[in-house]
Amino acid sequence: MRELERQKKEYWAERERIREELSVEPDDHESPKDGSYDKRKEGKNRKRRRLLFLLVTGMVAAFLFLSYSPTGNDWLVRLTGATVQPAEEEQAPETPAADEDPQPVEEEPQPTEEEPETAASEASATEEEPVNVYAATMTTKVKDSLADLPERVYVPNVIDGTITVIDPETFEIVDSYPVEQLPFHVTPSWDMTQLYAGNEESSTLTVIDPETGRPSGTVEAAFPYNLYYTPDGSKTIVVAERLQRIGIRDTQTWELLGSVYIPWPGVDHLDFSADGSYLLASSEWSGVVSKVDVNKMELVDYVEVTGALPIDIKLSPDGEVFYVANQGSMGVSVIDPDTMEEIDFIPTGEGAHGLQISKDTKSMYVSNRMEGTISVMDLETHEIIDTWVTGGTPDMFQLSTDGRQLWVSGRYDGAVYVLDTETGELLATIYTGTQPHGIAYFPNAGRFSLGHNGVYR
């Protein structure tokens, strides 16, 4: 028993000596007499390795999150001031075939200081042609559908209630027939398939077949002093001067869509804006020009012009202003349609009445009815560049298709005058009936008719 005790003491003494030599201190909780010491030590080492592995894994995961996630990238920018871009897959460059030469790589154009969109828009604006609402009328040919129609000049004789038909090639009267009472204008339809003589006193429109040049029917309309069409052809405008009213009808069905009352007496002539959304109408006996919204069918504005007796109206080729012939002030008023203000006035002659844009759209002819002259006005400078003499009482205009002849009705002379547009020479005086007024030269150049006695675009 004592021997056994002695051996135990030697065993533990040897263990203590070895531990001291290895400088390994036993855990406070281990019992030197417990044989599980080595197992516990190994377990602790495994735990340390696991913690180290988890720590490293967590750091890698955090780095990837910060690098590739939009949110994490944002945090990384805040923490380090740099953005880590995700790696892209490398693509192998294409290798040309043995029998093909490598294509040179084109360098991308360097951006200029100017924004690309701005530069492109300015270049486009520079290349665009100026707006000209009469561009389609500048040709010397009529459209194909009208090519076989005979050229004729239709003259309404207001007091006689007749239509005189003239051959413009020979200046001879080739036909004459009665219509109804007070025909003031002969109006080409919007599609230019027929003509209408507006018989104001009879409240009818006489339909004229342009193939035969003769009447083919009658349409009822209340006191049609003048007749117009919107640029899109959807609406027909009947100007009833006696009623101070503009009637708006469906062109196809003739249904009355609405009417606009004009509170100033004498509404008679009008013209449309470039887009057809509104019109300006003169009220002859009150010195007022009205603005009417065509879609809403209501009066929206007006302006009083210099003097009184505004008559004919024409839109400028660029669509910016309207010209108004003014008998009372012996000249032409220039109206800004946006502000509805008279922004200029050009003196022409006594009794300024009718207006006509020249074939090249650079000039405008103005009939001075009370002094027997025609003023030629430069549309760019608004200067009168020439004056032609007709004698008598020149009234309403029409141009020949080639633009070389200006046809003018002589209101109180019972005649029609024909002038050379290059020289102003009076080529012919053709006697018709009593008080010829809104003559029509038909067919003529243009895509469609706006009505009146032949206003084309």
MARZANU-646552 format. One line per field, with one value per residue (C-alpha): x, y, z; residue number from 1; residue in three letters. Coordinates in nm, 4 decimals, decimal comma. Layout:
N
c1: X;...
c2: Y;...
c3: Z;...
n: NUM;...
res: Ala;...
# end
This chain:
457
c1: 0,0000;0,2834;0,4589;0,1546;0,1409;0,5056;0,4584;0,1700;0,3769;0,6601;0,4170;0,2720;0,6148;0,7339;0,4227;0,4890;0,8494;0,7503;0,4808;0,7321;0,9784;0,7115;0,5918;0,2360;0,0154;-0,2871;-0,6292;-0,7514;-1,0540;-0,8687;-0,7844;-0,4368;-0,5885;-0,8517;-0,7476;-0,9737;-0,7357;-0,5962;-0,9414;-1,0629;-0,7551;-0,8123;-1,1787;-1,0791;-0,8417;-1,1199;-1,3450;-1,0725;-1,0326;-1,4071;-1,4250;-1,1339;-1,3004;-1,6333;-1,4560;-1,2722;-1,5884;-1,7854;-1,5210;-1,5229;-1,9036;-1,9065;-1,6532;-1,8568;-2,1755;-2,0135;-1,8629;-2,1527;-2,4688;-2,5950;-2,6661;-2,3366;-2,1485;-2,3031;-2,1840;-1,8393;-1,8261;-1,9178;-1,6561;-1,3666;-1,4529;-1,4150;-1,6558;-1,5770;-1,7061;-1,8133;-1,5844;-1,6998;-1,6549;-1,3680;-1,4561;-1,2087;-1,1516;-1,2743;-0,9977;-1,0194;-1,0102;-0,6799;-0,7875;-0,9364;-0,7525;-0,8243;-1,0654;-0,9384;-1,1053;-1,2915;-1,2402;-1,5548;-1,6177;-1,5347;-1,8270;-1,8272;-1,8983;-2,2453;-2,5190;-2,5871;-2,9635;-2,9216;-2,6777;-2,9038;-3,2116;-3,0317;-2,8985;-3,2476;-3,3918;-3,1250;-3,2023;-3,5808;-3,7383;-3,9277;-4,3000;-4,5072;-4,8800;-4,9107;-4,6296;-4,8673;-5,0016;-4,6621;-4,6689;-4,7966;-4,9956;-5,3215;-5,3487;-5,4057;-5,7763;-5,8387;-5,6068;-5,8829;-6,1155;-6,1369;-5,9887;-6,2629;-6,3224;-6,6617;-6,7980;-7,1009;-7,2971;-7,4599;-7,7405;-7,8211;-7,8310;-7,6248;-7,2948;-7,0659;-6,8142;-6,4899;-6,2247;-5,8959;-5,7000;-5,9037;-6,0583;-6,3958;-6,7258;-6,8256;-7,1413;-7,3845;-7,6839;-7,9124;-7,8804;-8,0783;-8,0768;-7,7583;-7,4805;-7,1773;-6,9115;-6,8365;-6,6692;-6,4710;-6,5585;-6,2897;-6,2073;-6,2417;-6,4968;-6,7609;-6,8373;-7,1049;-7,2613;-7,3870;-7,7237;-7,7598;-8,1066;-8,2477;-8,0764;-7,9472;-7,6249;-7,6260;-7,4079;-7,1935;-7,0382;-6,6784;-6,6786;-6,9646;-6,9375;-7,3140;-7,5580;-7,6284;-7,8311;-7,9254;-7,8469;-8,0298;-7,8379;-7,9515;-7,8270;-7,4942;-7,2957;-6,9706;-6,8678;-6,5501;-6,3987;-6,1687;-5,8220;-5,8986;-6,2204;-6,4382;-6,6403;-6,8151;-6,8464;-7,1476;-7,1110;-7,4553;-7,3785;-7,7427;-7,7717;-7,4263;-7,3679;-7,1131;-7,2811;-7,0624;-7,1792;-7,0545;-6,9123;-7,0343;-7,3827;-7,4509;-7,5716;-7,5544;-7,2950;-7,3211;-7,3186;-7,1230;-7,2928;-7,0692;-7,1871;-7,0442;-7,2328;-7,0945;-6,9158;-6,8195;-6,4595;-6,2340;-5,9215;-5,7847;-5,4726;-5,2078;-5,3350;-5,7014;-5,7780;-5,9156;-6,0234;-6,0194;-6,3280;-6,3788;-6,6891;-6,7031;-6,9448;-6,7908;-6,4109;-6,3654;-6,1790;-6,3029;-6,1203;-6,3278;-6,2183;-6,3271;-6,3317;-6,5136;-6,7258;-6,7108;-6,5882;-6,2657;-6,1197;-6,1347;-5,9439;-6,0494;-5,8419;-5,7330;-6,0193;-6,3171;-6,4500;-6,2145;-6,2824;-6,0623;-5,8276;-5,5214;-5,2851;-4,9167;-4,7159;-4,5267;-4,8539;-4,7440;-4,9764;-5,2984;-5,3366;-5,6658;-5,7622;-5,9239;-6,1352;-6,1855;-5,8167;-5,6952;-5,4416;-5,3636;-5,3676;-5,1298;-5,2794;-5,0902;-5,3396;-5,1851;-5,2224;-5,5015;-5,3316;-5,2754;-4,8953;-4,8497;-5,0349;-4,9316;-5,0971;-5,1878;-5,4639;-5,8169;-6,0706;-5,8320;-6,0584;-5,9247;-5,6039;-5,4141;-5,0818;-4,8497;-4,7502;-4,4032;-4,5584;-4,3156;-4,5684;-4,9328;-5,1683;-5,4086;-5,7025;-5,7700;-6,1301;-6,1969;-5,8882;-5,8632;-5,5193;-5,3454;-5,0700;-4,7937;-4,6604;-4,3370;-4,4349;-4,0926;-4,0457;-4,4132;-4,3137;-4,5196;-4,2888;-4,5208;-4,8617;-5,0599;-5,3506;-5,6718;-5,9104;-6,2660;-6,3277;-6,0998;-6,2504;-6,1699;-5,8743;-5,7787;-5,4460;-5,4107;-5,2656;-4,9266;-4,9314;-4,8696;-5,2142;-5,3990;-5,7750;-5,9723;-6,3464;-6,4536;-6,7370;-6,9115;-6,7921;-6,9590;-6,6191;-6,3244;-5,9637;-5,6659;-5,3132;-4,9672;-4,8055;-4,4540;-4,5160;-4,8485;-4,9763;-5,3532;-5,4020;-5,7803;-6,1056;-6,3968;-6,7490;-6,9806;-7,2890;-7,3928;-7,1631;-6,9281;-6,7726;-6,6162;-6,4735;-6,3226;-6,0412;-6,0872;-5,9256;-5,6195;-5,3087;-5,3277;-5,4128;-5,7540;-5,9769;-6,0529;-6,3501;-6,4318;-6,3740;-6,0762;-5,8267;-5,6011;-5,3416
c2: 0,0000;0,2303;0,1302;0,2266;0,5669;0,6176;0,5405;0,7871;1,0638;0,9947;0,9963;1,3378;1,4755;1,3730;1,5330;1,8564;1,8581;1,8071;2,0820;2,3274;2,2414;2,3087;2,6276;2,5124;2,6252;2,4148;2,5730;2,6921;2,4763;2,1652;1,9152;1,7677;1,4486;1,4631;1,2596;1,4667;1,7652;1,7003;1,6601;1,9882;2,1694;2,0377;2,1465;2,5000;2,5141;2,4053;2,6819;2,9402;2,8198;2,8368;3,1919;3,2950;3,1363;3,3085;3,6397;3,6148;3,5005;3,7927;4,0407;3,9029;3,9111;4,2697;4,3736;4,2122;4,3741;4,7156;4,6691;4,5297;4,6481;4,9998;5,0650;4,9175;5,1070;5,4242;5,3448;5,2611;5,6022;5,7693;5,5737;5,5772;5,8399;5,5885;5,3791;5,0194;4,9189;4,5599;4,3621;4,3057;3,9884;4,0123;3,9503;3,8086;4,0449;3,9213;3,7759;3,8521;3,5634;3,4852;3,6291;3,9483;4,2637;4,4005;4,6921;5,0184;5,1259;5,4534;5,7021;5,8274;6,1970;6,4122;6,6070;6,9800;7,2379;7,2901;7,0445;6,8021;6,8589;7,2352;7,2172;6,9813;7,1952;7,5106;7,3364;7,2118;7,5596;7,6993;7,4428;7,4868;7,7005;8,0117;7,9605;8,0725;8,0045;8,0740;7,8402;7,6096;7,9001;8,0035;7,7421;7,8273;7,5039;7,3908;7,0535;6,7505;6,7131;7,0603;7,0400;6,9667;7,2479;7,5537;7,8729;8,1272;8,4528;8,4633;8,8127;8,8636;9,1739;9,2773;9,4959;9,2937;8,9611;8,7994;8,6191;8,7173;8,4543;8,5693;8,3705;8,5083;8,4044;8,6181;8,8699;8,7878;8,7270;8,3666;8,3383;8,5326;8,4117;8,5213;8,3894;8,5499;8,8827;9,0642;8,8170;8,9775;8,7062;8,3928;8,1492;7,8309;7,5445;7,4206;7,1167;7,3294;7,0968;7,3649;7,7362;7,9269;8,2627;8,4090;8,5746;8,7841;8,9227;8,5826;8,3906;8,1339;8,0081;7,9291;7,6242;7,6595;7,3604;7,4574;7,2103;7,3848;7,7211;7,7204;7,6835;7,3309;7,3802;7,5982;7,5862;7,7826;8,0088;8,3148;8,6366;8,4995;8,8163;8,6149;8,2499;8,0957;7,7601;7,6712;7,5595;7,1957;7,2108;7,0813;7,3991;7,6404;8,0010;8,2001;8,5725;8,7310;9,1021;9,1987;8,9862;9,0812;8,7104;8,4502;8,1130;7,8017;7,4892;7,1361;7,1344;6,7807;6,7872;7,1634;7,1287;7,4524;7,3929;7,7362;8,1069;8,4020;8,7379;9,0364;9,3421;9,5902;9,6543;9,5695;9,2348;9,1229;9,0093;8,7757;8,5590;8,2697;8,2198;7,9869;7,6948;7,7810;7,8048;8,1573;8,4189;8,7974;8,9668;9,3301;9,5271;9,7871;10,0355;10,0518;10,0502;9,7277;9,4048;9,1032;8,7862;8,4667;8,1305;7,8833;7,5742;7,7352;7,9380;8,2528;8,6105;8,6374;8,9826;9,2894;9,6038;9,9428;10,0387;10,3820;10,5760;10,3675;10,1401;9,8374;9,6069;9,3303;9,1247;8,9159;8,7097;8,7846;8,5073;8,4341;8,4093;8,6726;8,9671;9,0553;9,3353;9,5279;9,7613;10,0731;10,2932;10,5561;10,6172;10,5588;10,2897;9,9521;9,8713;9,6031;9,3969;9,1806;8,8955;8,7933;9,1318;9,2515;9,5863;9,7977;9,8012;9,9848;10,1824;10,2255;10,5063;10,3903;10,5923;10,7163;10,4444;10,1507;9,8503;9,5181;9,3206;9,0570;8,8829;8,8673;8,5374;8,5456;8,6509;8,9442;9,2167;9,3010;9,4889;9,7414;9,8823;10,2498;10,2558;10,6276;10,7410;10,4718;10,3350;10,0209;10,0505;9,7889;9,7386;9,5584;9,3087;9,3131;9,6909;9,7977;10,0617;10,1505;10,0623;10,1389;10,2806;10,1672;10,3529;10,1787;10,4722;10,4203;10,2395;9,9348;9,7017;9,3276;9,1304;8,7995;8,6772;8,4616;8,1160;8,2173;8,5388;8,7630;8,9228;9,1073;9,1066;9,3864;9,4473;9,8092;9,8391;10,1504;10,1315;9,8078;9,6799;9,4549;9,5728;9,3524;9,4682;9,3325;9,2506;9,3187;9,6632;9,7733;9,8339;9,8207;9,5318;9,5353;9,6861;9,4429;9,5759;9,3398;9,4358;9,6771;9,6812;9,3869;9,2880;8,9607;8,8104;8,4607;8,3393;7,9624;7,7120;7,8439;7,7253;7,5991;7,2941;7,4234;7,7299;7,9398;8,0847;8,4555;8,5188;8,2840;8,2871;7,9850;7,8091
c3: 0,0000;0,0899;-0,2337;-0,4340;-0,2642;-0,3380;-0,7105;-0,7355;-0,5842;-0,8282;-1,1206;-1,0328;-0,9543;-1,3028;-1,4635;-1,2764;-1,3894;-1,7553;-1,7388;-1,5937;-1,8691;-2,1371;-1,9578;-1,9872;-1,7071;-1,6239;-1,6415;-1,3019;-1,3383;-1,4384;-1,1848;-1,2238;-1,1144;-1,4034;-1,7038;-1,9425;-1,9451;-2,2927;-2,4438;-2,2972;-2,4261;-2,7764;-2,7553;-2,6691;-2,9633;-3,1973;-3,0608;-3,1198;-3,4801;-3,5347;-3,3998;-3,6199;-3,9235;-3,8506;-3,8003;-4,1327;-4,3118;-4,1667;-4,2785;-4,6338;-4,6453;-4,5204;-4,7846;-5,0636;-4,9384;-4,9268;-5,2721;-5,4738;-5,3075;-5,4045;-5,0379;-4,9281;-5,1963;-5,0671;-4,7145;-4,8479;-5,0188;-4,6935;-4,4978;-4,7429;-5,0050;-5,2914;-5,4916;-5,5695;-5,9120;-5,9648;-6,1853;-6,5411;-6,7292;-6,9654;-7,3227;-7,5639;-7,8567;-8,1880;-8,3956;-8,7670;-9,0060;-9,1662;-9,5017;-9,3552;-9,2633;-8,9200;-8,9346;-8,7923;-8,4721;-8,5123;-8,2362;-8,0711;-8,1347;-7,8376;-7,6910;-7,7462;-7,4826;-7,6281;-7,5326;-7,8221;-7,8178;-7,8283;-8,1152;-8,3094;-8,2564;-8,3664;-8,6743;-8,7555;-8,7117;-8,9424;-9,2105;-9,1955;-9,4633;-9,3479;-9,3079;-9,6079;-9,5889;-9,9617;-10,0705;-10,2575;-10,4658;-10,6011;-10,8765;-11,2255;-11,2516;-11,0998;-10,9282;-11,1494;-11,0690;-11,2154;-11,5152;-11,7684;-11,6597;-11,8862;-11,7388;-11,6872;-11,5022;-11,3277;-11,2648;-11,0336;-11,1313;-10,8044;-10,9305;-11,2441;-11,0580;-11,3324;-11,3849;-11,6718;-11,7862;-11,9552;-12,1402;-11,9972;-12,3029;-12,5432;-12,2958;-12,4532;-12,2771;-12,3497;-12,1367;-11,9198;-11,7192;-11,4369;-11,0838;-10,8015;-10,6214;-10,5132;-10,6002;-10,4334;-10,4746;-10,6758;-10,4331;-10,5154;-10,2789;-10,0405;-10,2560;-10,5715;-10,7306;-10,7755;-10,7431;-10,5510;-10,6292;-10,3000;-10,3588;-10,0456;-10,1046;-10,1961;-9,9127;-10,1614;-10,3152;-10,6865;-10,7562;-11,0715;-11,2467;-11,3420;-11,6333;-11,8093;-11,6369;-11,5797;-11,2863;-11,1629;-10,8440;-10,5466;-10,1740;-9,9068;-9,6657;-9,4725;-9,6401;-9,7662;-9,8295;-9,8141;-9,7962;-9,6462;-9,5418;-9,2563;-9,3733;-9,2871;-9,4885;-9,2045;-9,1544;-9,3881;-9,2762;-9,3990;-9,3327;-9,2908;-9,2826;-9,2377;-8,9253;-8,7875;-8,7666;-8,8733;-8,9247;-8,8901;-9,0731;-9,1294;-9,4820;-9,5590;-9,4081;-9,4153;-9,0547;-8,8567;-8,5830;-8,4283;-8,4955;-8,3622;-8,3184;-8,4025;-8,2038;-8,4562;-8,7816;-9,1217;-9,0743;-9,4241;-9,5006;-9,3023;-9,3119;-9,1052;-8,8970;-9,0352;-8,8245;-8,8764;-8,5054;-8,5305;-8,7824;-8,8042;-8,9487;-9,0484;-8,9492;-9,2243;-9,0718;-8,7248;-8,7716;-8,5712;-8,6493;-8,4500;-8,3482;-8,3421;-8,2032;-8,4717;-8,2472;-7,9554;-8,1998;-7,9928;-8,0108;-7,8095;-7,8850;-8,1082;-8,2079;-8,3422;-8,6452;-8,7634;-8,9206;-9,0242;-9,2997;-9,2749;-9,5701;-9,7067;-9,4840;-9,5728;-9,3585;-9,4189;-9,5889;-9,2657;-9,0724;-8,8194;-8,8923;-9,0742;-9,3276;-9,3344;-9,6182;-9,4708;-9,6967;-9,4297;-9,3525;-9,7114;-9,6332;-9,4806;-9,1088;-8,9751;-8,6915;-8,4421;-8,3825;-8,0493;-7,8831;-8,1148;-8,1617;-8,4707;-8,4903;-8,8208;-9,0841;-9,4492;-9,6498;-10,0018;-10,1658;-10,1372;-10,0729;-10,0020;-10,0514;-10,1878;-10,1188;-10,3178;-10,2418;-10,5450;-10,7030;-10,5496;-10,2138;-10,1881;-10,2627;-10,2023;-10,4329;-10,2807;-10,4797;-10,4108;-10,5244;-10,5011;-10,6953;-10,9634;-10,8724;-10,7534;-10,4898;-10,4884;-10,1356;-10,0424;-9,7712;-9,6069;-9,5761;-9,5938;-9,8466;-10,1544;-10,4415;-10,7339;-10,8259;-11,1292;-11,2852;-11,3863;-11,3777;-11,2635;-10,9341;-10,8870;-10,6283;-10,5832;-10,7225;-10,8785;-11,0207;-11,3288;-11,2647;-11,4020;-11,1960;-11,4964;-11,5044;-11,2298;-11,2789;-11,1072;-11,0894;-11,1484;-10,8995;-11,0299;-11,3898;-11,5020;-11,6161;-11,5395;-11,5775;-11,6621;-11,5778;-11,6518;-11,3142;-11,4448;-11,5907;-11,4458;-11,7978;-11,8473;-12,0926;-12,1279;-12,0046;-12,0364;-11,9822;-11,7991;-11,5939;-11,3199;-11,0159;-11,0751;-10,7433;-10,6162;-10,9365;-10,9429;-11,1714;-11,1838;-11,1711;-10,9938;-10,8108;-10,4546;-10,2448;-10,1364;-10,1314;-9,8247;-10,0081;-10,0558;-10,4297;-10,4479;-10,1597;-10,1983;-9,9811
n: 1;2;3;4;5;6;7;8;9;10;11;12;13;14;15;16;17;18;19;20;21;22;23;24;25;26;27;28;29;30;31;32;33;34;35;36;37;38;39;40;41;42;43;44;45;46;47;48;49;50;51;52;53;54;55;56;57;58;59;60;61;62;63;64;65;66;67;68;69;70;71;72;73;74;75;76;77;78;79;80;81;82;83;84;85;86;87;88;89;90;91;92;93;94;95;96;97;98;99;100;101;102;103;104;105;106;107;108;109;110;111;112;113;114;115;116;117;118;119;120;121;122;123;124;125;126;127;128;129;130;131;132;133;134;135;136;137;138;139;140;141;142;143;144;145;146;147;148;149;150;151;152;153;154;155;156;157;158;159;160;161;162;163;164;165;166;167;168;169;170;171;172;173;174;175;176;177;178;179;180;181;182;183;184;185;186;187;188;189;190;191;192;193;194;195;196;197;198;199;200;201;202;203;204;205;206;207;208;209;210;211;212;213;214;215;216;217;218;219;220;221;222;223;224;225;226;227;228;229;230;231;232;233;234;235;236;237;238;239;240;241;242;243;244;245;246;247;248;249;250;251;252;253;254;255;256;257;258;259;260;261;262;263;264;265;266;267;268;269;270;271;272;273;274;275;276;277;278;279;280;281;282;283;284;285;286;287;288;289;290;291;292;293;294;295;296;297;298;299;300;301;302;303;304;305;306;307;308;309;310;311;312;313;314;315;316;317;318;319;320;321;322;323;324;325;326;327;328;329;330;331;332;333;334;335;336;337;338;339;340;341;342;343;344;345;346;347;348;349;350;351;352;353;354;355;356;357;358;359;360;361;362;363;364;365;366;367;368;369;370;371;372;373;374;375;376;377;378;379;380;381;382;383;384;385;386;387;388;389;390;391;392;393;394;395;396;397;398;399;400;401;402;403;404;405;406;407;408;409;410;411;412;413;414;415;416;417;418;419;420;421;422;423;424;425;426;427;428;429;430;431;432;433;434;435;436;437;438;439;440;441;442;443;444;445;446;447;448;449;450;451;452;453;454;455;456;457
res: Met;Arg;Glu;Leu;Glu;Arg;Gln;Lys;Lys;Glu;Tyr;Trp;Ala;Glu;Arg;Glu;Arg;Ile;Arg;Glu;Glu;Leu;Ser;Val;Glu;Pro;Asp;Asp;His;Glu;Ser;Pro;Lys;Asp;Gly;Ser;Tyr;Asp;Lys;Arg;Lys;Glu;Gly;Lys;Asn;Arg;Lys;Arg;Arg;Arg;Leu;Leu;Phe;Leu;Leu;Val;Thr;Gly;Met;Val;Ala;Ala;Phe;Leu;Phe;Leu;Ser;Tyr;Ser;Pro;Thr;Gly;Asn;Asp;Trp;Leu;Val;Arg;Leu;Thr;Gly;Ala;Thr;Val;Gln;Pro;Ala;Glu;Glu;Glu;Gln;Ala;Pro;Glu;Thr;Pro;Ala;Ala;Asp;Glu;Asp;Pro;Gln;Pro;Val;Glu;Glu;Glu;Pro;Gln;Pro;Thr;Glu;Glu;Glu;Pro;Glu;Thr;Ala;Ala;Ser;Glu;Ala;Ser;Ala;Thr;Glu;Glu;Glu;Pro;Val;Asn;Val;Tyr;Ala;Ala;Thr;Met;Thr;Thr;Lys;Val;Lys;Asp;Ser;Leu;Ala;Asp;Leu;Pro;Glu;Arg;Val;Tyr;Val;Pro;Asn;Val;Ile;Asp;Gly;Thr;Ile;Thr;Val;Ile;Asp;Pro;Glu;Thr;Phe;Glu;Ile;Val;Asp;Ser;Tyr;Pro;Val;Glu;Gln;Leu;Pro;Phe;His;Val;Thr;Pro;Ser;Trp;Asp;Met;Thr;Gln;Leu;Tyr;Ala;Gly;Asn;Glu;Glu;Ser;Ser;Thr;Leu;Thr;Val;Ile;Asp;Pro;Glu;Thr;Gly;Arg;Pro;Ser;Gly;Thr;Val;Glu;Ala;Ala;Phe;Pro;Tyr;Asn;Leu;Tyr;Tyr;Thr;Pro;Asp;Gly;Ser;Lys;Thr;Ile;Val;Val;Ala;Glu;Arg;Leu;Gln;Arg;Ile;Gly;Ile;Arg;Asp;Thr;Gln;Thr;Trp;Glu;Leu;Leu;Gly;Ser;Val;Tyr;Ile;Pro;Trp;Pro;Gly;Val;Asp;His;Leu;Asp;Phe;Ser;Ala;Asp;Gly;Ser;Tyr;Leu;Leu;Ala;Ser;Ser;Glu;Trp;Ser;Gly;Val;Val;Ser;Lys;Val;Asp;Val;Asn;Lys;Met;Glu;Leu;Val;Asp;Tyr;Val;Glu;Val;Thr;Gly;Ala;Leu;Pro;Ile;Asp;Ile;Lys;Leu;Ser;Pro;Asp;Gly;Glu;Val;Phe;Tyr;Val;Ala;Asn;Gln;Gly;Ser;Met;Gly;Val;Ser;Val;Ile;Asp;Pro;Asp;Thr;Met;Glu;Glu;Ile;Asp;Phe;Ile;Pro;Thr;Gly;Glu;Gly;Ala;His;Gly;Leu;Gln;Ile;Ser;Lys;Asp;Thr;Lys;Ser;Met;Tyr;Val;Ser;Asn;Arg;Met;Glu;Gly;Thr;Ile;Ser;Val;Met;Asp;Leu;Glu;Thr;His;Glu;Ile;Ile;Asp;Thr;Trp;Val;Thr;Gly;Gly;Thr;Pro;Asp;Met;Phe;Gln;Leu;Ser;Thr;Asp;Gly;Arg;Gln;Leu;Trp;Val;Ser;Gly;Arg;Tyr;Asp;Gly;Ala;Val;Tyr;Val;Leu;Asp;Thr;Glu;Thr;Gly;Glu;Leu;Leu;Ala;Thr;Ile;Tyr;Thr;Gly;Thr;Gln;Pro;His;Gly;Ile;Ala;Tyr;Phe;Pro;Asn;Ala;Gly;Arg;Phe;Ser;Leu;Gly;His;Asn;Gly;Val;Tyr;Arg
# end
